[in-house]
Amino acid sequence: MRIAFSLPIAVVALAAASPALAVNCKDDIAAVERRLNSVGAEQVTGKEPPGGPTSSNSSKALDKPPAGAPSDPGTKPTKAGVEEARTLLAKAKEQDKAGQETACQDTMTKVKEKAGALP
C-alpha cells in the first residue's frame, strides 16, 4: 500500500523538478559563443574574432584538435557556416532577452549545426 501511494508522489516530484534540470538558453549561448570566438573558429574563418580569440578555460580541452577526419563529414566546419552561426547566435540572444525559451533553444540547435565541429 505504501508503494502504491509513494510512487505517484515521486513521479510528480520528478516532473516538477525536470525544468530545473534542463540547460537554459543563456548558458547555452555563453558556451557556444566561446566556441565561436575560439582559436579553432579563427583557423576556420581566417580572421580573428571581435575582441580576440578566447580560451575555453576548460580542464577537459585538448591541446590540439584530434587527428583525422570527423566520422560525420557534415560536422566539418566552414567559414560560411561559422559566419551563419554567429548571425543565428545574435538572433538567439534576442529571443532569450524576450523570454522566448523554446524559440531560443531551437535557434541554438541551428547555431550548433552551422558551426560544426570546430578544431
Rosetta blueprint (number, residue, H / E / L):
1 M L
2 R H
3 I H
4 A H
5 F H
6 S H
7 L H
8 P H
9 I H
10 A H
11 V H
12 V H
13 A H
14 L H
15 A H
16 A H
17 A H
18 S H
19 P H
20 A H
21 L H
22 A L
23 V L
24 N L
25 C H
26 K H
27 D H
28 D H
29 I H
30 A H
31 A H
32 V H
33 E H
34 R H
35 R H
36 L H
37 N L
38 S E
39 V H
40 G H
41 A H
42 E H
43 Q H
44 V H
45 T H
46 G L
47 K L
48 E L
49 P L
50 P L
51 G L
52 G L
53 P L
54 T E
55 S L
56 S L
57 N L
58 S L
59 S L
60 K L
61 A L
62 L L
63 D L
64 K L
65 P L
66 P L
67 A L
68 G L
69 A L
70 P L
71 S L
72 D L
73 P H
74 G H
75 T H
76 K L
77 P L
78 T L
79 K H
80 A H
81 G H
82 V H
83 E H
84 E H
85 A H
86 R H
87 T H
88 L H
89 L H
90 A H
91 K H
92 A H
93 K H
94 E H
95 Q H
96 D H
97 K H
98 A L
99 G L
100 Q L
101 E H
102 T H
103 A H
104 C H
105 Q H
106 D H
107 T H
108 M H
109 T H
110 K H
111 V H
112 K H
113 E H
114 K H
115 A H
116 G L
117 A L
118 L L
119 P L
